[in-house]
Amino acid sequence: MAQDERIDIKELREPDEIQKRLFAFVDYAYKHRNLFLIGATMVIGLILGVWGLFEYRHSQQLSQLDHLYDISKNTQNAESQALGAAVLEDYAKEQSGSYLGSVALMRVAQQQAETGQLEKAEKIFRQVLEHRGADAFMKDKARIGLVHVYENLQKWDDAQKMAESLNAETWKELRARTLGRIFWKMGNREQARQQWDEMKNIPEAADDAEMLLMFSKNG
């Protein structure tokens, strides 16, 4: 090996500049470990505090929406009902991309359905399905709302399709019970019995399944 290519063993053993700085930092951190611990605790506390404030505000807004919905639902005054729906719709527009916006729309749709304005309810339930802020659970709630709307409008094919689109695992009992009812009203007795027979495999629904099957034999 040429003289200029030789590396002294001492050079290999000596730490480079990065290692020196790393060792210095570790040494500093160790000597001031209590200070680092306090700083880390403060950062974690700040993060938890901000998260807690966000959750509190989120909860308060949900409570306000529910309160407004209850007031507009329970009043017999048509003008007050319309005003409550308008306020909720305005809020939904302001929160167009958020979960709270989808909640507001859901409340409007429920109010319209409960007051017999089924065509309006159908339109708004479908808006919930397309809402960017709606999660899977909220969208399934909109589907359930649409099932009831279509049943009341006697649009049995639409009601069947919407019930079948429900998540089979999350809504197993409700899905089977609802499809059974829809098939029965459509005159498809055997399909109705098949749905209710599936309910027998769900422990909390087994008794209801037996009752429905007994009713279907007499029907």
Backbone hydrogen bonds, N-H to C=O, Kabsch-Sander energy under -0.5 kcal/mol:
donor,donor_aa,acceptor,acceptor_aa,energy
5,E,2,A,-1.2
6,R,2,A,-0.6
6,R,3,Q,-1.0
8,D,6,R,-0.5
11,E,8,D,-0.6
12,L,8,D,-1.4
13,R,9,I,-1.7
14,E,10,K,-1.6
20,K,16,D,-2.2
21,R,17,E,-2.2
22,L,18,I,-2.4
23,F,19,Q,-2.9
24,A,20,K,-2.3
25,F,21,R,-2.3
26,V,22,L,-2.5
27,D,23,F,-2.3
28,Y,24,A,-2.3
29,A,25,F,-3.2
30,Y,26,V,-2.4
31,K,27,D,-2.2
32,H,28,Y,-1.9
33,R,30,Y,-1.3
36,F,32,H,-2.0
37,L,33,R,-2.5
38,I,34,N,-2.3
39,G,35,L,-2.3
40,A,36,F,-2.6
41,T,37,L,-2.3
42,M,38,I,-2.3
43,V,39,G,-2.2
44,I,40,A,-2.5
45,G,41,T,-2.5
46,L,42,M,-2.4
47,I,43,V,-2.4
48,L,44,I,-2.6
49,G,45,G,-2.3
50,V,46,L,-2.5
51,W,47,I,-2.5
52,G,48,L,-2.6
53,L,49,G,-2.2
54,F,50,V,-2.4
55,E,51,W,-2.5
56,Y,52,G,-2.3
57,R,53,L,-2.5
58,H,54,F,-2.6
59,S,55,E,-2.5
60,Q,56,Y,-2.5
61,Q,57,R,-2.4
62,L,58,H,-2.1
63,S,59,S,-2.3
64,Q,60,Q,-2.2
65,L,61,Q,-2.2
66,D,62,L,-2.5
67,H,63,S,-2.4
68,L,64,Q,-2.5
69,Y,65,L,-2.4
70,D,66,D,-2.5
71,I,67,H,-2.2
72,S,68,L,-2.4
73,K,69,Y,-2.2
74,N,70,D,-2.3
75,T,71,I,-1.4
78,A,76,Q,-0.6
81,Q,77,N,-2.1
82,A,78,A,-2.4
83,L,79,E,-2.2
84,G,80,S,-2.5
85,A,81,Q,-2.3
86,A,82,A,-2.2
87,V,83,L,-2.4
88,L,84,G,-2.1
89,E,85,A,-2.4
90,D,86,A,-2.4
91,Y,87,V,-2.2
92,A,88,L,-2.3
93,K,89,E,-1.9
94,E,90,D,-2.0
95,Q,91,Y,-2.0
96,S,93,K,-1.2
98,S,95,Q,-1.9
101,G,95,Q,-0.5
102,S,98,S,-1.3
103,V,99,Y,-2.0
104,A,100,L,-2.4
105,L,101,G,-2.0
106,M,102,S,-2.3
107,R,103,V,-2.3
108,V,104,A,-2.0
109,A,105,L,-2.6
110,Q,106,M,-2.5
111,Q,107,R,-2.3
112,Q,108,V,-2.5
113,A,109,A,-2.4
114,E,110,Q,-2.5
115,T,111,Q,-1.5
116,G,113,A,-1.4
117,Q,112,Q,-2.5
118,L,116,G,-1.6
121,A,117,Q,-2.3
122,E,118,L,-2.7
123,K,119,E,-1.9
124,I,120,K,-2.2
125,F,121,A,-2.9
126,R,122,E,-1.9
127,Q,123,K,-1.2
128,V,124,I,-1.8
129,L,125,F,-1.6
130,E,126,R,-1.2
131,H,127,Q,-0.5
131,H,128,V,-1.1
134,A,131,H,-0.8
139,K,135,D,-2.3
140,D,136,A,-2.0
141,K,137,F,-2.0
142,A,138,M,-1.8
143,R,139,K,-2.0
144,I,140,D,-2.3
145,G,141,K,-2.1
146,L,142,A,-2.3
147,V,143,R,-2.2
148,H,144,I,-1.8
149,V,145,G,-2.1
150,Y,146,L,-2.9
151,E,147,V,-2.3
152,N,148,H,-2.2
153,L,149,V,-1.8
154,Q,151,E,-1.0
155,K,150,Y,-3.0
156,W,154,Q,-1.2
159,A,155,K,-2.3
160,Q,156,W,-2.6
161,K,157,D,-2.4
162,M,158,D,-2.3
163,A,159,A,-2.3
164,E,160,Q,-2.5
165,S,161,K,-1.0
166,L,163,A,-1.3
171,W,167,N,-2.4
172,K,169,E,-0.8
175,R,171,W,-3.2
176,A,172,K,-2.0
177,R,173,E,-2.8
178,T,174,L,-2.8
179,L,175,R,-2.6
180,G,176,A,-2.2
181,R,177,R,-2.0
182,I,178,T,-2.6
183,F,179,L,-2.9
184,W,180,G,-2.2
185,K,181,R,-2.1
186,M,182,I,-1.8
187,G,183,F,-0.5
187,G,184,W,-1.0
188,N,183,F,-2.7
189,R,187,G,-1.5
192,A,188,N,-1.9
193,R,189,R,-2.3
194,Q,190,E,-2.0
195,Q,191,Q,-1.8
196,W,192,A,-2.2
197,D,193,R,-2.3
198,E,194,Q,-1.4
199,M,195,Q,-0.9
200,K,197,D,-1.1
201,N,198,E,-1.6
202,I,199,M,-1.8
205,A,202,I,-2.2
206,A,202,I,-1.0
206,A,203,P,-0.8
209,A,205,A,-2.3
210,E,206,A,-2.2
211,M,207,D,-2.0
212,L,208,D,-2.6
213,L,209,A,-2.7
214,M,210,E,-2.2
215,F,211,M,-2.4
216,S,212,L,-2.4
217,K,213,L,-1.4
218,N,214,M,-0.9
218,N,215,F,-0.6
219,G,215,F,-0.8
